[in-house]
Amino acid sequence: MKRGVWVCATYPLALLYGAVAAWRRRFLKPDATGNPIPVLVVGNLTVGGAGKTPLTIWCSETLLADGFSIAVLASGYGGRLGAGPALVPPEGPAHLYGDEAVLLARRLGCPVIAGRDRAAALAMASTLGVRLAVSDDGLQHPRWRPDGVLVACYGPQPFGNGLLLPAGPLREPLARLDAADAVLAGGEGNGVFSQHTPVFHFTIHAEPWACPLGGGPPVPLQVWRGQVVHAIAGMHEPHRFFADLRAFGLEVQEHPFADHHAYGAADLDAMTDGVVLCTAKDAVKLRAYADERYHEVSARVEMDPAASEFLLALAGRLLDGAV
């Protein structure tokens, strides 16, 4: 079906979606008492991956390095917690806490709290003695009001055709950008952004080394240059991971899976020999099956240097406003 026909056919549903979303924002009010501690949300307006979790890691590491006392909130998507909340141990099982929550707990030296009920997770964070929370996603949660908002987007057309679901990729109207503190724009896109909102550009690339899932020193990817390796990526756009590995000269045997895929032994039957490389999010689920061939390749965010200064100033303002 041609895209134009699809848009025309689904546009009435997009109008209905927008009306329901507006009703939720108007009538599902946050707690009138306000947030117990300030919360900074790293969210997006579209369905699909926009780099929210790597950006949450970047934000958290930047704040921690400057001495901020923070906790990180995650949805626990793919886990069994439900509303939660629960404090995530770094070695916690992904099938319980969710893959992204466990990844955050392993990567960051601060409390990570998982659960769909973001307000309850924020309340738990406030009992831990931290002064600020960073939320991985949660922009569309109707029962709380973020104190700060960073909108993530990625790609050459970060907002697609600019229409709401299902006629387009948007979960909220583009006017939501006007209320954001900043936009974090990834990739080579030159999207149409709000004239009143700062925009900082970033890229996400694979680190030049791989860490054995069973422990041990990192291995430079160049070691396998010219060799065939298995590559596992359970993410929204797995081709990004495969392309990064090829940039290091590796011959990649691709094994793409759906985002948040729950791996089983049968998924790995085709990888009987050779090195196996996986993303950090997949690594937290593959350790149960891994032998010495399995290695994790983490992602790194290369951010506009001005963004760090902006983030620290924003966090300072949020804390000043909470006094």
C-alpha positions in Angstrom: 0.0 0.0 0.0 1.3 3.4 -0.9 2.3 5.6 2.1 -0.1 8.4 1.1 -3.0 6.0 1.0 -2.1 4.7 4.5 -1.9 8.2 5.9 -5.2 9.2 4.5 -6.8 6.0 5.8 -5.4 6.3 9.3 -5.6 10.1 9.8 -9.0 9.9 11.5 -7.5 7.5 14.0 -4.6 9.8 14.5 -7.0 12.6 15.4 -8.7 10.3 17.9 -5.3 9.3 19.4 -4.5 13.0 19.8 -7.8 13.7 21.5 -7.3 10.8 24.0 -3.8 12.0 24.7 -5.0 15.5 25.3 -7.7 14.2 27.6 -5.1 12.2 29.6 -2.9 15.3 30.0 -5.9 17.4 31.2 -7.7 15.0 33.5 -5.1 12.5 34.8 -3.4 15.1 37.1 -0.1 14.5 38.9 -0.1 14.6 42.7 -0.9 18.1 43.8 1.9 18.1 46.4 4.5 18.0 43.7 7.6 15.7 43.3 9.5 14.8 46.5 12.7 15.4 44.6 13.3 16.9 41.2 13.2 14.5 38.2 14.8 15.0 34.8 13.2 12.9 32.1 15.1 11.7 29.0 12.2 10.9 26.7 11.1 11.0 23.1 8.0 11.9 21.1 8.1 8.9 18.7 7.8 5.2 18.8 11.0 3.2 18.4 14.5 3.7 19.5 15.9 7.2 19.9 18.9 6.4 22.0 17.2 7.1 25.3 19.1 4.5 27.4 22.6 5.5 26.2 21.6 9.1 26.7 20.4 8.4 30.2 23.8 6.8 30.9 25.5 9.9 29.4 23.4 12.2 31.6 23.9 10.1 34.7 27.6 9.8 34.3 28.0 13.5 33.6 26.1 14.4 36.8 27.8 11.8 38.9 31.2 13.0 37.7 30.3 16.5 38.9 29.3 15.3 42.3 25.5 15.2 42.0 23.7 12.7 44.2 21.2 10.9 41.8 19.0 7.9 41.3 17.9 6.6 37.9 14.4 5.4 37.2 13.6 2.8 34.6 10.3 1.2 33.4 11.4 -2.4 33.9 10.0 -3.1 30.4 10.4 -6.8 29.5 10.5 -7.8 33.2 7.9 -9.1 35.6 7.9 -6.3 38.2 4.7 -4.6 36.9 4.1 -1.4 38.6 7.0 -1.9 41.0 9.0 -0.1 42.2 12.1 -2.1 43.1 15.7 -1.4 43.6 17.7 -3.1 40.8 20.8 -5.0 41.8 23.7 -4.9 39.3 23.6 -8.7 38.9 19.8 -8.9 39.0 18.0 -11.1 36.4 16.8 -9.2 33.3 13.6 -11.4 33.2 12.6 -9.8 36.5 13.8 -6.3 36.3 14.0 -5.7 32.6 17.1 -5.6 30.4 17.5 -1.8 30.3 17.1 -1.5 34.1 19.8 -4.2 34.7 22.1 -2.5 32.1 21.7 0.8 33.9 22.4 -0.8 37.3 25.5 -2.6 36.0 26.9 0.6 34.3 26.2 3.3 36.9 27.4 3.5 40.5 24.1 4.9 41.8 20.7 3.5 42.7 18.5 2.3 39.8 14.8 1.8 40.5 12.5 -0.1 38.1 8.7 -0.1 37.8 6.0 1.2 35.5 4.6 3.4 38.3 7.1 6.3 37.9 5.6 8.3 40.7 6.1 5.4 43.1 9.7 4.9 41.8 10.4 8.6 42.4 9.0 8.4 45.9 11.3 5.4 46.6 14.3 7.4 45.2 13.5 10.2 47.7 13.9 7.8 50.6 17.4 6.9 49.6 18.9 10.3 50.3 19.6 11.3 46.7 18.7 14.8 45.6 17.8 14.3 41.9 16.3 11.6 39.8 17.0 10.9 36.1 14.3 9.0 34.3 14.9 6.8 31.3 11.7 7.5 29.3 8.4 8.3 31.1 7.7 11.5 29.2 4.1 10.3 28.4 3.4 9.1 31.9 0.2 10.9 33.0 0.5 10.7 36.7 3.6 12.9 37.2 5.0 16.1 36.0 8.8 16.1 35.2 10.8 19.1 36.5 13.1 18.9 33.5 12.8 17.3 30.1 15.3 16.3 27.5 13.7 15.1 24.2 15.8 12.5 22.3 15.4 11.9 18.6 17.5 10.1 16.0 17.9 9.8 12.3 17.6 11.8 9.1 13.9 12.3 9.7 13.6 12.2 13.4 9.9 12.9 13.6 8.9 11.1 10.3 5.9 12.7 8.6 5.1 14.8 11.8 1.8 13.0 12.3 0.4 11.2 15.4 -0.1 7.4 15.6 -1.1 5.5 13.6 -0.7 7.8 10.6 2.8 8.7 11.7 5.3 7.9 14.4 4.5 10.5 17.0 3.2 9.7 20.5 2.8 13.5 21.2 2.4 16.5 18.9 5.6 18.3 17.9 4.4 21.3 19.9 5.7 19.3 23.0 9.2 20.4 21.9 8.4 23.9 23.1 8.1 22.7 26.7 11.3 20.7 26.6 14.5 22.1 28.2 16.6 20.8 25.3 16.5 18.5 22.3 19.2 15.8 21.9 19.4 15.0 18.2 21.3 12.0 17.0 22.6 10.9 13.7 22.8 13.0 10.6 19.3 14.4 10.7 18.4 18.0 10.4 14.9 17.9 11.8 12.7 20.9 12.2 13.1 21.8 15.9 11.5 24.4 18.1 13.1 27.8 17.7 12.9 28.3 21.5 14.5 25.1 22.6 18.3 24.4 22.6 19.4 21.5 20.3 22.5 19.5 21.0 23.8 16.9 18.5 25.2 13.5 19.3 26.3 10.2 17.7 26.3 6.7 19.2 29.1 4.3 18.2 30.4 1.0 19.4 33.4 1.0 21.7 36.6 -0.3 20.0 36.8 -3.3 22.4 34.7 -6.2 23.6 34.4 -7.5 27.1 34.1 -11.3 27.7 30.8 -12.1 29.3 32.5 -14.6 31.6 34.9 -12.0 32.8 38.4 -11.0 31.8 40.3 -8.2 30.1 38.7 -6.3 27.2 39.7 -7.5 23.7 40.3 -4.9 20.9 37.9 -5.4 18.1 40.9 -5.1 15.7 42.0 -8.6 16.9 39.2 -10.1 14.7 39.7 -7.8 11.7 39.0 -9.8 8.5 37.4 -12.6 10.5 33.8 -13.8 10.5 32.0 -13.1 13.8 28.5 -13.7 14.9 26.7 -10.4 15.9 23.6 -10.4 18.1 21.5 -7.3 18.3 18.0 -7.2 19.9 17.2 -3.5 19.4 15.0 -1.2 17.3 17.6 -0.7 14.6 20.1 -3.6 14.8 21.7 -2.5 11.5 23.4 0.3 13.5 25.3 -2.3 15.6 26.3 -4.4 12.6 27.5 -1.4 10.7 29.7 -0.3 13.6 31.3 -3.7 13.7 32.0 -3.7 10.0 33.6 -0.3 10.4 36.3 -2.1 12.4 36.9 -4.5 9.5 35.0 -7.4 10.9 33.0 -9.8 8.6 29.6 -9.8 10.3 27.2 -12.7 10.4 24.0 -10.9 11.4 21.6 -12.2 14.0 18.9 -9.5 14.5 16.2 -9.9 17.1 13.3 -7.9 18.2 13.8 -5.1 20.8 13.8 -6.6 24.4 13.8 -10.1 23.0 13.8 -12.8 25.7 16.6 -15.2 24.6 16.4 -18.9 24.8 19.0 -21.6 24.0 17.3 -22.2 20.6 18.1 -18.7 19.5 21.8 -19.5 19.7 21.8 -22.8 17.9 23.3 -21.3 14.7 26.3 -19.9 16.6 28.2 -23.1 17.3 31.6 -21.8 16.5 33.5 -18.5 16.2 33.4 -15.3 18.2 29.9 -14.0 19.3 29.5 -10.2 19.8 26.4 -8.7 21.4 25.2 -5.3 22.6 25.3 -4.4 26.2 21.5 -4.7 26.5 21.6 -8.2 25.1 24.6 -9.2 27.3 22.5 -9.0 30.5 20.2 -11.7 29.1 22.9 -13.8 27.4 25.2 -14.5 30.3 23.2 -17.6 31.3 24.1 -19.1 27.9 27.5 -17.6 27.3 30.8 -19.5 27.0 34.3 -18.0 26.4 33.3 -17.0 22.8 30.7 -14.4 23.9 31.7 -10.8 24.2 29.8 -7.6 25.0 30.4 -4.5 22.9 29.2 -1.4 24.7 28.0 1.8 23.0 29.5 5.3 23.6 27.7 8.6 23.2 29.7 11.4 21.5 27.9 14.5 22.5 28.2 18.2 21.6 30.6 19.4 24.3 28.3 22.3 25.1 25.6 19.8 26.2 27.5 18.8 29.4 27.7 22.4 30.6 24.0 22.9 29.8 23.1 19.7 31.7 25.0 20.6 34.8 23.4 24.1 34.8 19.9 22.6 34.3 20.4 20.2 37.2 21.6 23.0 39.4 18.5 25.0 38.5 16.2 22.1 39.3 17.8 21.7 42.7 17.7 25.4 43.4 14.0 25.3 42.6 13.4 22.5 45.0 14.9 24.3 48.0 
